[in-house]
Amino acid sequence: MKENRVFKYKSVRNIRDFRGIVTKDGKTIRSNKIIRSAHLGLLTEEDLEDLKTNHELKKVIDLRTNIEINEKQDKIGDDVVLISDPVFKASTLGITHEMANDRKQVLEMMPHLSTLYIKMVTDDDSVEALKIAVQAIVNNREGSILWHCTEGKDRCGVVSALILSILGVDEHKIYEDYMYTNKTAMRRGNKYYGLVLFAYRSIKKARKVRGLYIARTEYLRSAFDTINEKYGGIDNFVRDKLGITDEMKKSFIDYMTIE
């Protein structure tokens, strides 16, 4: 992946755009249109100004739960449109407000990441949230639009994979973008692996925590496989569940790419 896609910010992890990615039809994705990242709760005024001035940021889609948002609200100012669009309700994950401050209890409740990816594309509320996010991105024609979750990996990764699929990017490049997250996440994942192993003396718990921070192809693959099995393919899912018509798709591709 081209390093110039990565924004060198200290206040936001895992933030990059999709410029230069070539589709199966030989078209190239434009710069300053679509951006993915981790949460913006620590965004500095300097980095925000760069996003607005040099990357034309106009809209942000926050895919986190209300509990996550309350912990670290996005710092984007009043002139950037914020769309709160939780892919998961805390109740869907079995997490209550009381549990939210008990990291050990939340860890025990969290299912395997592959299960979460499957839930994202099968749970009615989650699919509706994906629909809101994808339609907002596909219909945006003013400046750039950014979407994020907490780590910029799972919920953000699925939305990114869907958008790249709509643009006609081949599967290999979709996975390449998804796995690039580990450039920043692996060190963080290994750090928490060590901390949990020390605290709980449990390799199983430590591996589970590390899995929350790093990307694995099996996670995204579980979502794609489920889409193929349940809906008959990504094109059907995008059209029938996300409401992206052929006309919307063509308009988005024309707007987003150059020959």
URTA-V640103 format. One record per residue. N is the residue number from 1. RES is the residue in three letters. NEAR is the number of other ideal C-beta (glycine too) atoms within 12 Angstrom. D_FIRST is the distance of its C-alpha to the first C-alpha in whole Angstrom. Layout:
n: [N	N]
res: [RES	RES]
near: [NEAR	NEAR]
d_first: [D_FIRST	D_FIRST]
This chain:
n: [1	2	3	4	5	6	7	8	9	10	11	12	13	14	15	16	17	18	19	20	21	22	23	24	25	26	27	28	29	30	31	32	33	34	35	36	37	38	39	40	41	42	43	44	45	46	47	48	49	50	51	52	53	54	55	56	57	58	59	60	61	62	63	64	65	66	67	68	69	70	71	72	73	74	75	76	77	78	79	80	81	82	83	84	85	86	87	88	89	90	91	92	93	94	95	96	97	98	99	100	101	102	103	104	105	106	107	108	109	110	111	112	113	114	115	116	117	118	119	120	121	122	123	124	125	126	127	128	129	130	131	132	133	134	135	136	137	138	139	140	141	142	143	144	145	146	147	148	149	150	151	152	153	154	155	156	157	158	159	160	161	162	163	164	165	166	167	168	169	170	171	172	173	174	175	176	177	178	179	180	181	182	183	184	185	186	187	188	189	190	191	192	193	194	195	196	197	198	199	200	201	202	203	204	205	206	207	208	209	210	211	212	213	214	215	216	217	218	219	220	221	222	223	224	225	226	227	228	229	230	231	232	233	234	235	236	237	238	239	240	241	242	243	244	245	246	247	248	249	250	251	252	253	254	255	256	257	258	259]
res: [MET	LYS	GLU	ASN	ARG	VAL	PHE	LYS	TYR	LYS	SER	VAL	ARG	ASN	ILE	ARG	ASP	PHE	ARG	GLY	ILE	VAL	THR	LYS	ASP	GLY	LYS	THR	ILE	ARG	SER	ASN	LYS	ILE	ILE	ARG	SER	ALA	HIS	LEU	GLY	LEU	LEU	THR	GLU	GLU	ASP	LEU	GLU	ASP	LEU	LYS	THR	ASN	HIS	GLU	LEU	LYS	LYS	VAL	ILE	ASP	LEU	ARG	THR	ASN	ILE	GLU	ILE	ASN	GLU	LYS	GLN	ASP	LYS	ILE	GLY	ASP	ASP	VAL	VAL	LEU	ILE	SER	ASP	PRO	VAL	PHE	LYS	ALA	SER	THR	LEU	GLY	ILE	THR	HIS	GLU	MET	ALA	ASN	ASP	ARG	LYS	GLN	VAL	LEU	GLU	MET	MET	PRO	HIS	LEU	SER	THR	LEU	TYR	ILE	LYS	MET	VAL	THR	ASP	ASP	ASP	SER	VAL	GLU	ALA	LEU	LYS	ILE	ALA	VAL	GLN	ALA	ILE	VAL	ASN	ASN	ARG	GLU	GLY	SER	ILE	LEU	TRP	HIS	CYS	THR	GLU	GLY	LYS	ASP	ARG	CYS	GLY	VAL	VAL	SER	ALA	LEU	ILE	LEU	SER	ILE	LEU	GLY	VAL	ASP	GLU	HIS	LYS	ILE	TYR	GLU	ASP	TYR	MET	TYR	THR	ASN	LYS	THR	ALA	MET	ARG	ARG	GLY	ASN	LYS	TYR	TYR	GLY	LEU	VAL	LEU	PHE	ALA	TYR	ARG	SER	ILE	LYS	LYS	ALA	ARG	LYS	VAL	ARG	GLY	LEU	TYR	ILE	ALA	ARG	THR	GLU	TYR	LEU	ARG	SER	ALA	PHE	ASP	THR	ILE	ASN	GLU	LYS	TYR	GLY	GLY	ILE	ASP	ASN	PHE	VAL	ARG	ASP	LYS	LEU	GLY	ILE	THR	ASP	GLU	MET	LYS	LYS	SER	PHE	ILE	ASP	TYR	MET	THR	ILE	GLU]
near: [23	19	12	14	28	26	34	17	27	14	26	38	34	40	38	37	35	43	27	24	36	23	28	18	17	14	21	23	34	25	24	27	35	47	45	46	47	39	36	42	25	23	33	18	16	17	27	29	20	23	38	27	16	20	33	24	40	28	33	46	44	42	45	39	34	23	25	32	25	18	19	23	21	38	24	34	21	10	16	29	23	27	29	26	35	32	42	35	23	26	18	27	31	20	26	19	16	12	21	22	14	14	21	17	15	26	27	19	21	25	25	19	34	23	24	33	37	28	32	44	42	26	26	15	23	34	32	24	37	45	29	26	43	43	29	35	42	39	26	32	19	16	23	36	42	49	47	48	42	35	35	41	43	45	43	45	47	48	49	48	45	44	44	39	39	40	40	29	34	20	21	16	28	34	28	27	43	43	28	31	40	30	25	28	32	23	18	27	29	20	18	28	28	18	20	27	20	15	16	21	10	18	15	17	25	25	24	27	32	29	34	31	34	34	37	28	26	21	37	39	25	30	43	32	22	30	33	19	17	21	22	15	18	36	21	18	32	34	25	18	30	36	24	33	18	15	14	24	30	18	19	36	30	20	25	35	31	19	11]
d_first: [0	4	6	9	8	9	13	15	18	20	22	19	17	13	13	11	11	10	10	9	9	11	14	16	19	17	16	14	13	15	15	17	18	16	15	15	16	18	22	23	26	26	25	26	28	26	23	24	26	22	21	24	24	21	19	22	22	25	25	24	24	25	25	26	30	33	33	30	30	34	32	30	30	27	28	28	31	33	32	29	29	29	29	30	28	29	27	30	33	34	37	35	33	37	36	39	39	41	39	36	37	38	34	36	38	34	33	35	35	31	31	28	24	25	28	26	24	27	29	26	27	30	32	34	33	29	29	31	28	25	27	28	25	23	26	26	22	23	26	25	26	26	24	21	21	19	20	20	21	22	19	17	16	19	21	18	15	18	19	15	15	18	17	14	17	19	17	17	14	14	14	11	9	11	11	7	7	10	10	8	11	12	11	14	16	17	19	21	21	23	25	27	27	29	31	32	33	35	37	37	37	35	32	32	32	30	27	28	27	24	23	23	20	17	15	17	16	20	20	18	20	23	23	22	24	27	26	27	30	31	30	30	26	24	25	29	27	26	29	32	30	28	30	28	30	29	30	28	25	26	26	23	21	23	22	19	18	19	20]
